[in-house]
Amino acid sequence: QVQLVQSGAEVKKPGASVKVSCKASGYTFTSYYMHWVRQAPGQGLEWMGIINPSGGSTSYAQKFQGRVTMTRDTSTSTVYMELSSLRSEDTAVYYCARVSTALDYWGQGTLVTVSS
Amino acid sequence: QSALTQPASVSGSPGQSITISCTGTSSDVGSYNLVSWYQQHPGKAPKLMIYEVSKRPSGVSNRFSGSKSGNTASLTISGLQAEDEADYYCCSYAGSSTHVVFGGGTKLTVL
């Protein structure tokens, strides 16, 4: 069965960076793009960007351009999302989600807390 | 401010039907039959309920249905049950640059 397992919760100070991982299993890793979506406390879903695990190409939401980097490791079927220059407003749950014609499978989410 | 507009809340009694609207533009909802709907219970990851406007993934109850007219998509839940109480988000493909836009979410309360 398809599973996306994300890394554990993180606490970071303002200005730091965080790198969240998402390990895929149960399907051919390179056959499906992966989105990253975040959700601030009590807020809605916000699209951050997408990565093609096959070639590694990426596309980021304009809001995060220059601060986000998405990468993948095909040897471990893992995608990564790194967000830099963290501020308090980046406190959120970060999700990876596989995409076919919709975001059909989601990771369990990773809480990133930014606090001094 | 979300790209797609949803009502903040809807409510209904058990057994009734409700409809949640999702209004976009001719650049997203109106241009592509790639509207999807997600159910999210508190503290849980979103779950895909409808894809490609009106298709249901395996395992999703046929009480959930989707439709689209022009720039507005809709999710209808019939025969409301207590476990349907959750937040619902619509989502649309918006082209190769923006890729994906979400609605702000609708909180469904089963009275």
Boltz contact constraints between the chains, C-beta under 6 A:
constraints:
  - contact:
      token1: [A, 44]
      token2: [B, 104]
      max_distance: 6.0
  - contact:
      token1: [A, 44]
      token2: [B, 105]
      max_distance: 6.0
  - contact:
      token1: [A, 45]
      token2: [B, 89]
      max_distance: 6.0
  - contact:
      token1: [A, 45]
      token2: [B, 102]
      max_distance: 6.0
  - contact:
      token1: [A, 47]
      token2: [B, 100]
      max_distance: 6.0
  - contact:
      token1: [A, 50]
      token2: [B, 99]
      max_distance: 6.0
  - contact:
      token1: [A, 101]
      token2: [B, 34]
      max_distance: 6.0
  - contact:
      token1: [A, 101]
      token2: [B, 51]
      max_distance: 6.0
  - contact:
      token1: [A, 101]
      token2: [B, 52]
      max_distance: 6.0
  - contact:
      token1: [A, 102]
      token2: [B, 36]
      max_distance: 6.0
  - contact:
      token1: [A, 102]
      token2: [B, 48]
      max_distance: 6.0
  - contact:
      token1: [A, 102]
      token2: [B, 51]
      max_distance: 6.0
  - contact:
      token1: [A, 104]
      token2: [B, 48]
      max_distance: 6.0
  - contact:
      token1: [A, 106]
      token2: [B, 45]
      max_distance: 6.0
  - contact:
      token1: [A, 106]
      token2: [B, 46]
      max_distance: 6.0
  - contact:
      token1: [A, 108]
      token2: [B, 45]
      max_distance: 6.0
  - contact:
      token1: [A, 109]
      token2: [B, 45]
      max_distance: 6.0
